[in-house]
Amino acid sequence: RIVIFDVRPARDFQAEHAVGAISTPLEEVHCLALLLPKSRRIGILECATDPSALKVMCGESAEDGLAGAQMLRKICSERTTRFAFVLGGWAALKKAGIKCEAGFDD
């Protein structure tokens, strides 16, 4: 199982994102518990702590993806270690031909 966490700003996610991606804006990840409804927090944390899932972080740049992976790993504990980030960020995912959609249906 692969879960894509999109750490770009919410407005960029709404405009276009990988199908099935979860919006987790980098500037908001550290305060997840304060910003999101309980049901959405639980869903994000279930995906982030799934030990068998590969959690792929995608931001505007590789640095954003790496920062997102580091932050989620701190939140989720060290029991889940399967994090990756996309070199080249969002542009690289699009260039690779990943299927995209718009809106906030995550």
N, C-alpha and C positions, 0 to 999 in steps of 0.2 A: 504494500500500500504506500502510495506517495501522497503527501499533503503539501500543497503550495501555500505558504504564508506570504501575502503581498504586503511589504512594509512601506510602500509608497504612501504619500498623503491620500486621504479618503477621496478627495476630488479626482485624483488620477485613477484610483481604483474604479470609481463610479463611471468614469469615461470609457475605460477599457481595462480588462484584466483576463487572466487565464481562466478558462471554464473550471469551476469548482474551487477556485482559490479563495482563501479566507483573508479578509481585510484586517490587518493588524498594523496600522500606521506606526512607524518607528517612534514618533514623538509621543505616542499614547500607550505604547506597550508597557512601560513601567508603571502606569496607573490603571491597568486593565480593570481592576476590581471597582474603581470609582466611576469609570466612564460607561461601562456596558451593562445592559440588562443581565440579570443572573443567568437566564437560559443561554444567552450567547456566550457569556464567560465560561460556563460549564462546557459548552460545545468546543470552544477554542482550547481549553485546557485538556479535554479528553483527547483531542487530536494531537496536541503538543506533547502529551505524556504517554502516548501509545508507544510501547517499547519496540513494536515490530514495524512501525511506520517510519519512512524516511521523510523528515521534515525539510522541505526545500524553501529557502528564504529568497525572495526576489524583491529588489528595490531598484531605484534609479541607477545605482552603481553596485559594484561588488562590495564596496565598503559598507553601504547601507544594508545589504544582505547579511554580511558578516556581523554587523552590529546587532541586527535583529536576531540572528541565531544565538549570539552571546547572551542577549537579554532574556530571550525565551528559555534558554538553558538554565539561567539563574533562577527564573521563576519556577520552572518545572522540576528542579532538582537535578542532581547528577546521575540519577537512575536512567534517564533517557538520553542517549548520546548520539542518536542517528540524525544529525543536522547537517545540512549542506547549504551552500549559497551559490547563486548563479553568477559566474564570471561574466562581466559585460552587462549585468542587470537586465532590466525590462527589455531594452533594445535587443539583447541577445536572444531572449525568449521569443520575441516576435519574429526575429530573423530566422529562428529555427522552425517557424511555422506552427507554433502552439496555437490551438484553437482559442479564440478570444470571445468575450461577451461584455456587455455594459450593464451597469446598475449595481445594486447592493444585495443581490440574492445569495449571500453567503450564509 
